[in-house]
Structure formats: C-alpha cells, structure tokens
Amino acid sequence: MVEPPKPINLMMREVAHGSPDYWATVALRDVVLRQPLGLQYSPQELQAEADSRHLACYCGDELAGCLVLRPAADGDVRMRQVAVAPSMQRRGVGAALVAYCETLARELGFRRMVLHARETSVPFYERLGYLRHGQRFEEVTIPHWSMAKTLAT
Ligand SMILES: CC(C)(COP(=O)(O)OP(=O)(O)OC[C@H]1O[C@@H](n2cnc3c(N)ncnc32)[C@H](O)[C@@H]1OP(=O)(O)O)[C@@H](O)C(=O)NCCC(=O)NCCS
C-alpha cells in the first residue's frame, strides 16, 4: 500500500530582489519553469522584476515554492512565476503560497488578482477560485489562459 504524504509545516515570507534568498527563488524557477522548455532568464528580464514583490515558501530550511507579485492597471495585481519544487508538488504548497499572496495583495489594497496560467495548471487555479477568460494564447512556447479572481475584502 502507498503511504499518504506526511503533513508539512510551511513558512511564508517575502524576499528582497537581489538578495541571496531571491537568487535561490530564481534557481528554483529556472528548474521548474524554464529548463523544461529549454529556455533561460536573461539579466534584463530579472532586472525588470526589481520592483515586484517576491514571495517564498519554506519547509524547514528548504525552499519549497515561490512566486512573483506585480501591480497592474486599474486596481489589479498580477501573480507570476508560480513554482513549487518537484519533490514538494501536490502537497498543498502551491495552494498555501497563493493564499498568502492573495492576503498580501488584499492588504496592499488590490481588488483583483490576474494571471497567465499554463494550460496544464488551469485546474489548479480553478480549484482556488480563479476563472478563465478570453482565448488560449502562446507564451514561452506553450499554451496559456488568462485567469482572474476578485479579492473579497
Ligand atoms: C502548478 C503548481 C504551482 C501547483 O502547486 P502544488 O503545490 O503542486 O499544488 P497543491 O498541492 O497546492 O494543489 C492544490 C490543489 O490543486 C490540485 N492540483 C495541483 N496541480 C494540479 C494540476 N496540474 N492539475 C490538476 N490539479 C492540480 C491538487 O490536486 C490540489 O487539489 P485538492 O485541493 O483537491 O487536493 C505546481 O505543481 C508547479 O510548480 N508546477 C510546475 C510549474 C507550473 O506549472 N507553474 C504554474 C505556472 S502558471
């Protein structure tokens, strides 16, 4: 019989752009989001996210997941670059990270979270209350959908 995964204690915090903790999130994003597509981050791309908020989730000392939050127009805020370490996937890390990000966005006064979801992760966001809209489009060589969620106050 297969044992169910053990519950894990998670700790969330914001990390500063350019700090060693930030570079650890870039390394995780590279492994989870870019290498499988044969792509890599350019220095310009990483510099352009200097004024974004960078959120990290730890299990003990281990970086379990991360995402990037960037203000958009009209009271919207964009969730980007959601990545969970392969060994930690399907254990609630992604859902906990998104919940933390939504709380921060609400505290900052944003009214709606928007994102470009990889088609393979659309069911994950739907479970968390995000709705798909518009047409399927291509980004970083793969199909994506626009999704959004109103942030209740
Ligand atoms: C997509 C991703 C962020 C989800 O994080 P995770 O920690 O694995 O997800 P969780 O364990 O928190 O899952 C929450 C719920 O969504 C479900 N779920 C997670 N990934 C799913 C997927 N790809 N398809 C369908 N359901 C999914 C889980 O089964 C769980 O459902 P439950 O509440 O009924 O138990 C993570 O798997 C990942 O990093 N994937 C690779 C990179 C990627 O696609 N990032 C998103 C870019 S838009």
The ligand as an SDF file (V2000), in Angstrom:
LIG
                    3D

 48 50  0  0  0  0  0  0  0  0999 V2000
    1.0530   24.0840  -10.5600 C   0  0  0  0  0  0  0  0  0  0  0  0
    1.7390   24.0980   -9.1850 C   0  0  0  0  0  0  0  0  0  0  0  0
    2.1470   25.5280   -8.8540 C   0  0  0  0  0  0  0  0  0  0  0  0
    0.7480   23.5860   -8.1330 C   0  0  0  0  0  0  0  0  0  0  0  0
    1.3550   23.5720   -6.8620 O   0  0  0  0  0  0  0  0  0  0  0  0
    1.2220   22.2760   -5.9060 P   0  0  0  0  0  0  0  0  0  0  0  0
    1.8750   22.5880   -4.6310 O   0  0  0  0  0  0  0  0  0  0  0  0
    1.6920   21.0930   -6.6670 O   0  0  0  0  0  0  0  0  0  0  0  0
   -0.3720   22.2070   -5.7430 O   0  0  0  0  0  0  0  0  0  0  0  0
   -1.2140   21.8810   -4.4050 P   0  0  0  0  0  0  0  0  0  0  0  0
   -0.7060   20.6310   -3.7950 O   0  0  0  0  0  0  0  0  0  0  0  0
   -1.2590   23.0950   -3.5390 O   0  0  0  0  0  0  0  0  0  0  0  0
   -2.6380   21.6250   -5.0830 O   0  0  0  0  0  0  0  0  0  0  0  0
   -3.8560   22.2810   -4.7080 C   0  0  0  0  0  0  0  0  0  0  0  0
   -4.9960   21.5520   -5.4140 C   0  0  0  0  0  0  0  0  0  0  0  0
   -4.8240   21.6450   -6.8480 O   0  0  0  0  0  0  0  0  0  0  0  0
   -4.6620   20.3260   -7.4190 C   0  0  0  0  0  0  0  0  0  0  0  0
   -3.6610   20.4150   -8.4800 N   0  0  0  0  0  0  0  0  0  0  0  0
   -2.3900   20.8560   -8.3410 C   0  0  0  0  0  0  0  0  0  0  0  0
   -1.7710   20.8290   -9.5450 N   0  0  0  0  0  0  0  0  0  0  0  0
   -2.6860   20.3750  -10.4290 C   0  0  0  0  0  0  0  0  0  0  0  0
   -2.6550   20.1230  -11.8500 C   0  0  0  0  0  0  0  0  0  0  0  0
   -1.5550   20.3640  -12.5790 N   0  0  0  0  0  0  0  0  0  0  0  0
   -3.7800   19.6310  -12.4350 N   0  0  0  0  0  0  0  0  0  0  0  0
   -4.8910   19.3930  -11.7100 C   0  0  0  0  0  0  0  0  0  0  0  0
   -4.9940   19.6290  -10.3740 N   0  0  0  0  0  0  0  0  0  0  0  0
   -3.8960   20.1210   -9.7560 C   0  0  0  0  0  0  0  0  0  0  0  0
   -4.2260   19.4350   -6.2710 C   0  0  0  0  0  0  0  0  0  0  0  0
   -4.5570   18.0870   -6.5070 O   0  0  0  0  0  0  0  0  0  0  0  0
   -4.9970   20.0440   -5.1020 C   0  0  0  0  0  0  0  0  0  0  0  0
   -6.3550   19.6190   -5.1560 O   0  0  0  0  0  0  0  0  0  0  0  0
   -7.2070   19.3250   -3.8130 P   0  0  0  0  0  0  0  0  0  0  0  0
   -7.3170   20.6470   -3.1110 O   0  0  0  0  0  0  0  0  0  0  0  0
   -8.4870   18.8210   -4.3330 O   0  0  0  0  0  0  0  0  0  0  0  0
   -6.3890   18.3360   -3.0360 O   0  0  0  0  0  0  0  0  0  0  0  0
    2.9940   23.1720   -9.1540 C   0  0  0  0  0  0  0  0  0  0  0  0
    2.6080   21.8530   -9.4170 O   0  0  0  0  0  0  0  0  0  0  0  0
    4.0890   23.5710  -10.1130 C   0  0  0  0  0  0  0  0  0  0  0  0
    5.0000   24.3120   -9.7550 O   0  0  0  0  0  0  0  0  0  0  0  0
    4.0350   23.0470  -11.3620 N   0  0  0  0  0  0  0  0  0  0  0  0
    5.0400   23.3060  -12.3750 C   0  0  0  0  0  0  0  0  0  0  0  0
    5.1250   24.7690  -12.7580 C   0  0  0  0  0  0  0  0  0  0  0  0
    3.8160   25.3880  -13.1600 C   0  0  0  0  0  0  0  0  0  0  0  0
    3.0740   24.8760  -13.9930 O   0  0  0  0  0  0  0  0  0  0  0  0
    3.5360   26.5480  -12.5410 N   0  0  0  0  0  0  0  0  0  0  0  0
    2.3410   27.3200  -12.8220 C   0  0  0  0  0  0  0  0  0  0  0  0
    2.6860   28.3250  -13.8660 C   0  0  0  0  0  0  0  0  0  0  0  0
    1.2110   29.2360  -14.3700 S   0  0  0  0  0  0  0  0  0  0  0  0
  1  2  1  0
  2  3  1  0
  2  4  1  0
  2 36  1  0
  4  5  1  0
  5  6  1  0
  6  7  2  0
  6  8  1  0
  6  9  1  0
  9 10  1  0
 10 11  2  0
 10 12  1  0
 10 13  1  0
 13 14  1  0
 14 15  1  0
 15 16  1  0
 15 30  1  0
 16 17  1  0
 17 18  1  0
 17 28  1  0
 18 19  1  0
 18 27  1  0
 19 20  2  0
 20 21  1  0
 21 22  1  0
 21 27  2  0
 22 23  1  0
 22 24  2  0
 24 25  1  0
 25 26  2  0
 26 27  1  0
 28 29  1  0
 28 30  1  0
 30 31  1  0
 31 32  1  0
 32 33  2  0
 32 34  1  0
 32 35  1  0
 36 37  1  0
 36 38  1  0
 38 39  2  0
 38 40  1  0
 40 41  1  0
 41 42  1  0
 42 43  1  0
 43 44  2  0
 43 45  1  0
 45 46  1  0
 46 47  1  0
 47 48  1  0
M  END
$$$$
